[in-house]
Amino acid sequence: MPFSAASEAEPRVIEEVLVTANKRVESAQDVPLSISVIGGDFVRESGISDVGEITRYIPNVNFDASLALYTTVTIRGFGTPPLGIGFEPSIGLVIDDVPFGRSTFTQDAVFDLERLEVLRGSQGTLFGKNTLGGVFNFHTAAPTVEPEAYVSYSRKEDITNDAVELAISGPLLGDTVLGRLAYRYSNGDTLEYNSTRNEQQTQRDEGLRAKLHWDISDTLATKLNLLRARSRTKGYTQSLYIASERSLRVFREYDPETEADPYDQNTSTDGLTLSDRETDAASIQTIWQTPAFFGLDATQLTTILAWSQVKTPYALDVDYSPVNLVVFNGPPRGNPYSQRSIEFRFDASAPSMFGLGDGVDFVIGLFGQRSKVNVFQDIDVDLNGLVAFGRAGAIVQNQQAPFDPVLFGLPVDTTGLIIAGERERFIAGTSAQTTSYALFSQLNWGLTERLNLTLGLRYGEDESTGASFSAVAEGNSLSAGSLQQESFSNADLERKETNVSPKVAINYEVVPDINLYANAVKGFKAGGFDFAPLNPNNLEYAAESAVTYEVGFKSRLLQGSLVLNAAIFDSEVEDLQIRTFNGVTLVTDNAPESVSRGAELDFFWLPPLQGLSLSGSVGYLDATYENFPDGPPVFTSGQDDGQDLAGKPLPYASQWNATLSPRYEFGLFGIDELRASVRLNISYDNGRYLDSDIDPNTWQPGVTRVDAGLGLRSETQGWSVSLHAKNLTQEKDALLILDQPLLPGNYTMTPYPNHTTYLLSVRWDIGG
């Protein structure tokens, strides 16, 4: 867990890290739960530009946003599955005290970052609607009293990318009105070149954030936050990974460069592919330090009004081949999601409770949210391509040809074959509106000078209405059976769910700077409607809930030069929501019982050697399906209905993961104001499954990744320059492995770059 180090003066003491995990500012060492804090300094010095890179250094946490519309985040094995367009996240996302209802917003929090707090385990009491597996709690830089600014530029090779980030902050009207403006821009290539379309895949990203802080009086303040961000990605890094010789032979008739090596930076798809993200958000927060009453102290009323929306326009060639078979056309409205929320929160302190103890802090509040989502699928099927896939070994109309007739001299020319009604078009959609509200409270009671008790309780209601449909828009529906498509319309979908989530935690200071803690908490996430299903078999999925038990210790040792924290946990989840691709279509389901048990340890140490710091972490995870008799089947020519996954590991999470980050800073040529630094970031995991059906072919072997950096900065002039080398070990790692549609035994992969990439960054800070 990277912390900020204190100055070089003796004794070397680690600065206290302040967090808001309990909706109040307190030391991370006093919070009775497993929490990791990544500071903005660590992100900048390591050349990190996205959340996926940050989470490599957090035990038992995984994040992926390979496409704007597909975001995957897991903590301790539980979380938001991939391929979940329209899916509410099981991991909470909070940015500057505002909860967001989609993981898609996460990447917009990374620029001008102050810190990220990752709270592991259910956080059912205080955050948003509720959270099952944990919370990403982002804090971006706030307006400053003194004028300051910075501008940074970076260039990456061999995946070429140029990026600029800048911010300006300071007083706008005396010292009562403060403002901050931050901007980011990046533009470059992605991993893949498309040989079929003869085009390089590219990505461009822009974001603008404005903040205003107004001290209206000594007791009243307001904060205004505005965000606008746009991301444009051309291409798709999902490439063939495993393919039969029979299928490759057919595909090479359309593109001779087709192959099944996902790491060669070449893909072969014929259709237009793009994935964009358009986000807008606004919030206004008012903090009123009310007069004391009824013996209460430090009374404060906080009101937060927030609005946000995200659109994810896309077009995908989802057969992942050079054959013109299946294309997802871009939805006309970009699959919009919007939310409005309001939160009232009252905080106060009292000298004691019932005349007992050293003092009480408590918070009580009301949260309400209304969200709307529309997901539309427009699928084009070329029947000529369906014949070509049949030659390649696909299951067509529930049948698989035993051989390619062309090999036996039969007169089949699929490249020019004309079929009556040669194109078919299928459309499907879901619209939903959800109204949620919750009453929440939490109390921290100092029973003695060294023993604290935390009690929390949350009552919530979620009510949803929606409509789903699927239809054949054009053609004769010859391919409907292959896609498992059925025409239907259901305009009367309704759900209403209530939940009560309690929390209890104790924190005991054994000796100064060594705390033991234990907690038990329940988390909950409402069910919902499957989005844009092709058939009416699974229009809804049930709510999921978790009960988590955790014990741990937090310590500051060696006269404050070592922070060492550890935790063990046990989580049991009922009706875990999963999203899987069964080789033909996407299916949303619930696993009746799942468990996650494990441990986390992290540390930060300032050794006696001046300038040297060392941070690291270790995570162990035993996360399995406990009871899942009708789990998603492995896609085979037999087209099984399901499989028993009891005892199988949960996907997307490794059993072992560890990090080590040594850093050494020194005065260059003996000049103290000219500081040079050397950094290594080493991350390891021992492998994980990358699809929820636990197919052996979706196993990602373990990797040990090494990143290195050199830095030079001026203490007096504000400039800095750094050079980073990413993946020096050239590991082959991946984000996602899926079945290739209709072709049992074929697989596609979204890989990380398996070569070393280099990043040069320069930055100039003014003032501050």
Helices and strands as residue ranges (DSSP letters): E 18-19, E 26-27, G 28-30, E 35-39, H 40-45, H 51-54, G 55-57, E 61-67, E 70-75, E 78-80, E 91-95, E 98-100, G 103-109, E 113-120, E 134-140, E 148-157, E 161-173, E 177-194, E 199-215, E 220-234, E 239-242, H 245-251, E 266-267, E 274-288, E 297-311, E 314-315, E 326-329, E 337-350, E 359-382, H 383-392, E 395-396, E 399-400, G 405-408, E 423-446, E 451-474, H 480-483, E 488-511, E 514-525, E 528-529, G 536-538, E 540-541, E 544-557, E 562-581, E 586-605, E 612-627, E 656-667, G 668-670, E 674-689, G 696-698, E 699-714, E 719-726, E 734-739, E 747-751, E 757-767
